[in-house]
Amino acid sequence: MEPKSDREWDLTIGPDTVRLFIEKAKAISAAVNDDYFDGGEHEVEIDGEAHESHAHDGLAEEEAENLTEEELCELIDDLNVDEAAELVALVWVGRGDYDASEWQEAVTEARQRGNKRTAKYLLGMPMLGDWLEEGLEAIGA
């Protein structure tokens, strides 16, 4: 990662707004259990028959996770064109596609690619929160 830039950045999207997105994106990522593969790891075998030992609220549990994702999706959809482009550019800088010194190029590229599917594009990134965080750090915001 490049060292922090001394340049002051004029962001259309507020850094606090991006930090809220980071928090929500990390909550979504944390909702996926690392030990979940095929569902069999929470079963125990008694007398040759498998019995589920993991109790959960089923749909209620899943709906809570989806609400966070849905909420983040709505927040991203509510951004104006400039804010959405900067959010995408922050991700690109955070994951190393662009250097902080190439900020304007990243924003221009994101604006040109911008469309109505920005939220879907961003939410498809499993490390969205980390990349946003690293992007903010890289540009010194």
C-alpha positions as CSV (number, residue, x, y, z in Angstrom):
1,M,0.0,0.0,0.0
2,E,1.2,3.5,-0.8
3,P,2.0,5.9,2.0
4,K,-0.6,8.3,3.1
5,S,-0.8,11.3,0.7
6,D,-0.2,14.9,2.0
7,R,-2.8,16.2,-0.4
8,E,-6.2,17.5,0.8
9,W,-9.1,15.9,-0.9
10,D,-12.4,17.6,-1.6
11,L,-14.9,14.7,-1.4
12,T,-18.5,15.1,-2.5
13,I,-19.3,12.1,-0.3
14,G,-18.5,12.8,3.4
15,P,-15.9,10.6,5.1
16,D,-18.4,9.9,7.9
17,T,-20.9,8.6,5.3
18,V,-18.2,6.3,3.9
19,R,-17.4,5.1,7.5
20,L,-21.1,4.3,7.9
21,F,-20.9,2.2,4.7
22,I,-17.8,0.5,6.0
23,E,-19.5,-0.4,9.2
24,K,-22.6,-1.8,7.4
25,A,-20.4,-3.7,4.8
26,K,-18.4,-5.3,7.6
27,A,-21.6,-6.3,9.4
28,I,-22.8,-8.0,6.3
29,S,-19.5,-9.8,5.9
30,A,-19.5,-10.9,9.5
31,A,-23.0,-12.3,9.2
32,V,-21.6,-15.1,7.0
33,N,-20.3,-17.8,9.3
34,D,-16.8,-19.1,8.5
35,D,-17.7,-22.6,9.7
36,Y,-20.6,-22.9,7.3
37,F,-20.0,-25.3,4.4
38,D,-22.7,-27.8,3.8
39,G,-24.8,-27.5,7.0
40,G,-23.6,-30.8,8.3
41,E,-21.1,-29.5,10.8
42,H,-23.9,-28.7,13.3
43,E,-25.3,-32.2,13.2
44,V,-24.5,-35.0,15.7
45,E,-25.0,-38.7,15.1
46,I,-26.9,-40.6,17.8
47,D,-27.7,-44.3,17.3
48,G,-26.8,-44.1,13.6
49,E,-29.2,-41.2,12.9
50,A,-28.2,-37.6,12.3
51,H,-29.9,-35.0,14.5
52,E,-29.5,-31.3,14.1
53,S,-27.9,-29.7,17.2
54,H,-27.9,-26.2,16.0
55,A,-31.1,-24.3,16.8
56,H,-31.8,-20.9,15.2
57,D,-34.6,-18.7,14.3
58,G,-34.6,-19.7,10.7
59,L,-36.1,-17.0,8.5
60,A,-36.1,-14.4,11.3
61,E,-32.3,-14.8,11.5
62,E,-31.8,-14.5,7.8
63,E,-34.2,-11.5,7.5
64,A,-32.1,-9.6,10.0
65,E,-29.0,-10.1,7.8
66,N,-30.9,-9.2,4.7
67,L,-32.1,-6.0,6.3
68,T,-28.5,-4.8,6.7
69,E,-27.7,-5.6,3.1
70,E,-31.0,-4.0,1.9
71,E,-30.4,-0.9,4.0
72,L,-26.8,-0.5,2.6
73,C,-28.2,-1.0,-0.9
74,E,-30.8,1.7,-0.4
75,L,-28.1,4.1,1.0
76,I,-25.9,3.5,-2.0
77,D,-28.8,4.0,-4.4
78,D,-29.6,7.3,-2.7
79,L,-26.2,8.7,-3.6
80,N,-25.9,11.3,-6.3
81,V,-23.7,10.6,-9.4
82,D,-20.6,12.3,-7.9
83,E,-20.9,10.5,-4.6
84,A,-21.4,7.1,-6.2
85,A,-18.4,7.7,-8.4
86,E,-16.3,8.6,-5.4
87,L,-17.4,5.6,-3.5
88,V,-16.5,3.3,-6.3
89,A,-13.2,5.1,-6.8
90,L,-12.4,4.6,-3.0
91,V,-12.9,0.9,-3.4
92,W,-10.6,0.8,-6.4
93,V,-7.9,2.8,-4.6
94,G,-8.4,0.6,-1.5
95,R,-7.9,-2.6,-3.4
96,G,-5.0,-1.3,-5.4
97,D,-6.5,-0.7,-8.8
98,Y,-5.4,2.9,-8.6
99,D,-2.9,4.7,-6.5
100,A,-4.0,7.7,-4.3
101,S,-2.1,10.0,-6.7
102,E,-4.5,8.7,-9.5
103,W,-7.6,9.7,-7.5
104,Q,-9.0,12.0,-10.2
105,E,-8.5,9.2,-12.9
106,A,-10.3,6.7,-10.7
107,V,-13.3,9.1,-10.1
108,T,-13.5,9.9,-13.8
109,E,-13.4,6.2,-14.7
110,A,-16.0,5.4,-12.1
111,R,-18.3,8.2,-13.3
112,Q,-18.0,7.0,-16.9
113,R,-18.9,3.4,-15.9
114,G,-21.6,4.7,-13.5
115,N,-25.0,3.2,-13.9
116,K,-28.0,2.2,-11.8
117,R,-26.3,-1.0,-10.6
118,T,-23.6,0.6,-8.4
119,A,-25.1,-0.9,-5.2
120,K,-25.2,-4.4,-6.8
121,Y,-21.6,-4.0,-8.0
122,L,-20.3,-2.9,-4.6
123,L,-22.3,-5.4,-2.6
124,G,-20.9,-8.2,-4.7
125,M,-17.5,-7.5,-3.2
126,P,-16.8,-9.6,-0.2
127,M,-14.1,-7.2,1.1
128,L,-16.1,-4.0,0.4
129,G,-15.7,-2.6,4.0
130,D,-11.9,-3.3,4.1
131,W,-11.4,-1.7,0.6
132,L,-13.4,1.4,1.5
133,E,-11.4,1.7,4.7
134,E,-8.1,1.3,2.9
135,G,-9.2,3.8,0.2
136,L,-10.1,6.4,2.8
137,E,-6.7,5.9,4.5
138,A,-4.9,6.1,1.2
139,I,-6.3,9.5,0.3
140,G,-5.9,10.7,3.9
141,A,-9.6,11.3,4.5
